[in-house]
Amino acid sequence: MGPFAETHRSFVNTWECDDNDHLNVQFYFKRFDEAARLFAGMRGGRIDGPLPATRHVRFHAELRAGTITRTRSGVIADGPFAGHSVHLLDNLLTGKLAASALDAPCQGIPTGFEVQAVAAQNAVPRGLEVGVAMPIPGEEMLARGGLISQRTIVAPAECDAAGDFLEQFYIGRFTDAAPHVWERAGVGIALLQARNIGRVALEMKITHHMPARAGEGLVLYSLPLRPGGKTLHLRHELVRLGDGKPIATGEVVAILLDLSTRRTVPLPSD
């Protein structure tokens, strides 16, 4: 088995960071999307090809403003995720792994840069189910206690050369909607400010059902789930305005973080 291919280098800009003073998750996905496209091109595939059916991301360490990063990519050769692409985002200042992504195989891309499954073990899903998530209709999301968390229009600047929505902005929709979902779950902004805590994603998975395109209206349905312990699960269903066709499903495992100690804290019981 050969080594990982270096597919991306970047720098964490201040404007990419959120209210927790670390890189917003949409910019992790932006780096993984660009790395995956360049990786496809390195193997003789299309840089402008479709997004993977699923992309599962795990966050291992915070990335702060001023950090330099590198992404390494490979194709898993053995085990249950054989054929999946794996991307490892490294913090070059500390030498530690900051995040990992596991992409479902895409048709028409040659293999190459194969790595053993053990080298990709940090990317294996822990808190979310593997595989394509079946979309939940908006009416069912509302019936379960969810809400319409966002209505937006796809801007041309958010799309690739073919006019398809870039993955960063799917995730950006989810992150902008998240505070509304946390409010519904009883963990609102007032509580966070009073206790100096922030909301942090541990894992995220996006399932792409069909691409959104420039000029289309989007409706986002969101639902908070509290399975117990320290984690809150968020479910997002992005649909097209008008006919309600499913665009993407987002699944998130999140925690609360003490912004002084940078340690996790339990969800409030009240």
N, C-alpha and C positions, 0 to 999 in steps of 0.2 A: 504494500500500500504506500502510495506517495504522500507527500506532505500537503497541508492545506495550501490553497492558492491565496495570495494576498489580493483582495478585490476592491478595497476602499481605504482611504485615509481621510480624516476630517479633523475639525477643531470645534469645540463646544463654544458657541457664541452666547453672550449674555442674553440676547434677544430670543434664544431658543429655550431658555430656562423658565420654569413656572413659579408659582407662588411658594413652592417648597425650596426654591433656590437650587434646583437641579434640572437636568435635561428633561423636557417634556416628552412624553412617550411617543407623540407623533413624529418626533425627530429621530428617535430610535428606528421607527419603522421606515422613515425616509432613507436612513443609511442602509438598512437591510434591503430595501427595494432597489436602491441603486447598486448595491453590491451584487444582488441576485441577477440584475440585468447585465452587469459587466461580466459576471461569472458565466452567464449563458453565452455572451459574445466570445469569451475566451475559449469556449468549447465548440465554437462553430454554429451556435444558435443565434436567435434574434434578440438584439438588445430591446427592441420595441415589442416584444412578445406579450402575451396575456399574463395577468397576475396568477399566482398559484391558486389552486382551489382553496387551500387553507395555508395560513402562516401562523405559527404558534411561537410566541416570544416569551422568554423568561428573563426577568430582571434580577441580576445578581449583586450589583453594587451601584451606588449613585455616581453619576457623572456631573461634575460641577463646571461652571464657566471657566474657560481657560485651559481645559484639558485637551490633549491631543489623543486621537483614537485611530485604531486600525481594525479593519474587518478581514477575517480569514474565512474562506469558503471551501467546502468539499461536498462530495456525494457519498452518502453512507453506503458501504458495500455489503454489509451483512446485518443479520438480526431483523427484528420486526419493522424497522424503518428503512430497510434497504431501498435505494432509489430516491429517497428524500435528500434534498439539499440541506446542509447545515451551515449556518453563518455564526461566527464567534466575533463579538465586538469587544476589543481589548482597550483598556485604559493604559496608554503607553507611559504615563507618569508613574503609575504604581506597578505596572506589569500584571495587573489582575484582570480577570474576565468581568466585564460590566453587564453584558447581556448576550443572549443566544437566540437564534431563530431557527425553526424547523419548517421547511417548505415542502408541501406535497409535490410529488413529481409532476413536471410539465411535459406534455407531449411534444415530440419533435426536437428535443435538445439532446445532442450526443452526450454520452458519459465522459468521464475523465476526472482527474483529481479525486480519485476514490480514497476514502479514509475508513478505518475500522470503526465499528459502532462504539467501542470503548472511548474513542477520541471525541465522540459527540454526546457522551452521557449527560453532560450538563444541560443539553437542549431538550432532553426527554420530558414530555409533559408530566406534571405532578398533580395539579389541582383542577385541570380541565380534561374533558374526554378527548380522545384522539379521533380524528376523522372529520368529515363534513357535518356541520350542524344543520339540521333541518329547520327552515324558517318557521317562526311562530306568527300567526296572523295578528295584526294590530289589535283587533277586537279582543282576542284572547289575552294579549299582553295587558290591556286595560282591565279586563275582567279579573286578572290575577293581582291587581293592585298597582299596575304600572301607570305610566303617563306618556303623553306626547311631549318629549323633552326638547324638540327642535323642529323648526321648519326652515329650510334654506334653499337657495338656488345654486346650482353648479356653475361657477365662473370659469370662463375660458382659461384664465391664468392658473386654475387648479387642475388642468388637464394636460395630457401628453400631446405629442404631435398629431395623433390620430383623433384627438378630442375626447379620449376616455379619462375619467377621473383618476388622479394619481392616488396611490394607497395612503400616502401621508395625510391626505385630506379626509379620507374615510375615518382614520383614527382621530384626526382633529375634530371631526363632528362628535365622535364618542367622548373625547376628553372635555369638550366644551359643554356637553350635556351632563357630564358626570356630577357636577355640583347640584343640579336639580334632582338627580336620582338619590344622592346622599341626603338631601333635605327630606325627600320622601321616606328614606330609611330612618329618619330621626337623628341624623348626624349632620346638622346644618352648620352654616358659616359662623353663626354666633357662638356655638359651642366650641368650634375649632379655635376661634380667636381667644375665647376665655381660657382655654386650657393650653394654648400654644402647641397645637398638634396639626398635622397635615395628613392628607390622603395620598396613598402611594399604591401603585399597581405592582403586584408580584408576578402575575402572568396575564397574558392577553392572547386571544386567538381571534382571527378574522376569517370568516368563510365567505368567499365571493360567489354570488349566485348569478349575477349578470352585471356588466359594467354600467355605471352612470355616465352620462355624457353632458357636455357643455350645454347650458341653457335649461336643463331639466330641473324641476322642483323635487325636493326630497322631504320626506317626513320621517322622523326618528321616534320610534317607540322604545321606551326603556323601562326596566323592571329591576328593583333591588331584591336580593335574596340574602337572608341571614341564616346560614346553615349551622351557626354555633362557633364558639371559639373566638379567635381574633380576626377572622376574615369576613369580608362582605363580598358577595358575588353580584355582579351587574350583568344584565343581559340587554343587548341593543339589537333592534331590528330596523334596518334602514330600507325604506320602500319608496317607490316612485309615486310622486303626487299624481292623482288622477285615476290610474288603474290599480294602484296598490301593489304592483309587482315587486317581489323581494329583490333587493340590490345586494345587501350584505348583512351578515349576522356577526355581532361582536360579543365576545364573552370575556369577562374580566374577573380576576381574583385580586382583591384589594385589602389593604390594612391601614391602620392609623399609625402615624409616626410622631413621636415626641420630637419637636424641632430643635430642642436644646440638646438632648442626649443622642438623637438620631436612632432611638430604639423603638420597637413596636410597643403599642399600648392596647389594652382590651377595648372592644367596642362598648359604648355605654349601655347599661342594662335598661335604663329608663327611656 
